């Protein structure tokens, strides 16, 4: 999962990559941190469900 907003290095290109835009919470208040955490959690949950679907 690439959350950086930047392209991957050449050695990683060609891999399956999911991207997601998440606001950088470093300078934000608690509300910004919680929003970023919630968004990342949702992305990870979707990824888990995707992988589980592949193994069935």
C-alpha positions as CSV (number, residue, x, y, z in Angstrom):
1,X,0.0,0.0,0.0
2,X,1.5,3.3,-1.1
3,X,0.2,6.2,1.0
4,X,3.1,8.5,0.2
5,X,1.5,10.2,-2.8
6,X,4.8,9.7,-4.6
7,X,5.6,7.2,-7.4
8,X,7.3,4.0,-6.3
9,X,11.0,3.4,-6.9
10,X,11.8,1.7,-10.2
11,X,12.7,-1.6,-8.5
12,X,9.1,-1.9,-7.2
13,X,7.3,-1.0,-10.4
14,X,5.3,-3.8,-11.9
15,X,4.2,-5.0,-8.5
16,X,0.5,-4.9,-7.5
17,X,0.1,-1.6,-5.5
18,X,-2.8,0.0,-4.0
19,X,-2.6,3.8,-3.4
20,X,-4.6,6.0,-1.1
21,X,-4.6,9.6,-0.3
22,X,-4.3,10.3,3.4
23,X,-3.8,13.7,4.8
24,X,-0.4,13.9,6.6
25,X,-1.3,14.3,10.3
26,X,2.1,15.4,11.5
27,X,1.2,19.0,12.0
28,X,-2.5,18.4,12.7
29,X,-4.5,18.3,15.8
30,X,-6.1,15.2,17.3
31,X,-9.1,15.4,14.9
32,X,-6.7,15.2,11.9
33,X,-4.8,12.3,13.5
34,X,-8.0,10.3,14.1
35,X,-9.3,11.0,10.6
36,X,-6.0,9.7,9.1
37,X,-6.1,6.6,11.4
38,X,-9.7,5.9,10.4
39,X,-9.0,6.2,6.7
40,X,-5.9,3.9,6.9
41,X,-7.8,1.4,9.0
42,X,-10.6,1.2,6.4
43,X,-8.0,0.7,3.6
44,X,-6.4,-2.1,5.5
45,X,-9.7,-3.8,6.2
46,X,-10.6,-3.7,2.5
47,X,-7.2,-5.2,1.7
48,X,-7.7,-8.0,4.2
49,X,-11.1,-8.8,2.7
50,X,-9.6,-8.8,-0.7
51,X,-6.9,-11.2,0.3
52,X,-9.4,-13.5,2.1
53,X,-11.5,-13.6,-1.0
54,X,-8.5,-14.8,-3.0
55,X,-7.8,-17.7,-0.7
56,X,-11.3,-19.2,-0.9
